[in-house]
């Protein structure tokens, strides 16, 4: 899902993404990387500010894992920063960082973090902007951008 907003007099896009866990397939990771690149290239060509929020089910804490490397590559290419740095899913046997807020404008945020309110096996991730979103018109859904 993609929503266009105005932040600091610039057009911004907020992308909500979800990737189901345990996805596999013959060329799955190559296809995943291609789809991420295609989506972010589209966003970068139209918007100066990109914010991605969602449950990617890709553990950023497994720094040597294939999924974490894929995310690091995407972050590097599109100059994104992950504002979430602590585990978002904690069980008796594991801690994983699956839920993210990625942006190319981290300075727009006052803070970001994780809160476990006990409603799910995932914690809530949040980010507070320094400025409010200008309400020039009704927020509009741009498109379903990506199904990963």
Secondary structure, DSSP 8 states (H G I E B T S, - for coil): -EEEEEETTEEEEEEEEE--TT---TTHHHHHHHHHHHHHHHHHHH-SEEEEEEE----TT-TTSHHHHHHHHHHHHTT-EE---S-SEE-SS-EE--EEEEES-GGGEEEEEEE--SSSSS-EEEEEESS--B-SS--EE-------
